[in-house]
């Protein structure tokens, strides 16, 4: 909708178009538990946290969800890797 004639101050090289005029910042979520480290995992319907989804760093996730041998304590939740938005 914003159509206008080219101006001498505009970029003159066709290969430079379309111009990137705005790039949003990546949202970096921190761990729901410690609020210190960046989230690496996200859980849904997890009974140990009051909200769903919940974001966890690896340390907090392992501490809350795994025993000393690294086995899950319970499996009635959904977990997957979290890729920052």
Secondary structure, DSSP 8 states (H G I E B T S, - for coil): -------TTS---GGG-S-----------B-TTTSSSB--EEEES-TTSSSSSEEE-HHHHHHHHB-TTS-BS--SSEEEE----
